Amino acid sequence: MFVGDACEAAEDDLDRVSGLASELGRLKTPVFTFLEGRNPQAEIGFRKIADVSGGAFGRFDARGVKQLGGLLRAAAAVAIGGVQALEGRKDEASALILGQMKKGG
């Protein structure tokens, strides 16, 4: 899980980090990236890392402690019970993560 507000990696660094995230994906270890705010450069990096690992991306704002809490709970559910653990949940964060993980898998 990665929670942050910036991704200042150069393109070469992002390729290297994405390669490592892809290796995690091959090991069935998805990366969940959660971005605070709206930083377009960071979003590109966060989304790529999540996508190549088979994980998911989510965004929250500084006032969105509840948003982040929901995203973290959904990611924890996947860690404990796999994607199936989200299928019966009705909250927005679970639906977001489930949709991305099913699309990628």
N, C-alpha and C positions, 0 to 999 in steps of 0.2 A: 504494500500500500504506500502511495506517495501523496502527501497533501502539501500543497505549496501555492505560491502566487507568482512564480517566475520560472522560466526555463531559458537561461542565457547561454545555452550551448551553441557553438558554431555548427554549421551544417555537418562538418566531418565528425564532430563530437556527438551530434544527435544520431548520426548513422551508427557510430560505435555503440552508443547506449541502446539504440533500437536493436542492434544485433544481439546484445546481451539480453534484452527483453524477449527477443525471439527464442533464444536458448531456454529461457525460463518457460516460455510457452510449450516448447517441445518436452519439457520436464513436467508438464501439466501443472505449472505454477503461474496462474494469471496475475498480471499486475493491474491494480486498481489505482487510477490517478484522479485526484480531486483538486480542482483549481479554484482558488479563491479569487473572485473578481473576473474581469474580462481583459485579459492580456492575450492578444491574438497570436503572438509568437509563442508564448507558453502553451496556448491551447493546441497549436500544431504539434508541439513536442509531446505534450501529455496524451493527446489522442493517438499519436503514432505508437508510443510506448504501450499504451493499453491495447491497441488493436493488434500489434504483432505478437503480443504475449497471450492473446485470447482473453484479456481482461475487459475492463470497461472504464469509461471516462465520465466524470460528473463535475458539475460546476456549482458553487455556492457563493453567496456574497457575505460581506463582513457581518451583516445582521442575521445571517442564516445559520446560526448554530444548530437549529433543528434540522436544516437541510443536511449539514455535514453529519450530524448524528444518524440520520436516516441512511445516508450513503455508507457510513461505517458499519452500521448494523447489517445492511444488505451484503456488504463485502464479507463480513464475519460469517454470515449464514452460508455463503458459498464456500468459505474456507472449511466450515464444519460439515456441511452436508451436500456440497456440490450445487450445480445449477438447479437441481430438483428442489432444493430447499427454498428457492424463491418462488416456485410455481404456484403455491397456494397463498402467497402473501398479496395483499391488496394495496400496499403503500406505493407512493410515487417512485421512491428511490429503488425499490425492488423491481418495479416494472421497467425502469430505465436500464438498470444493470442487466436484467434478464433479457430484454430486447437486444441489447448490444452483444451479449455473449451468445445468444442463439443465432444472431446474424453472422457472427464471426465463426461459429462452429458449425 
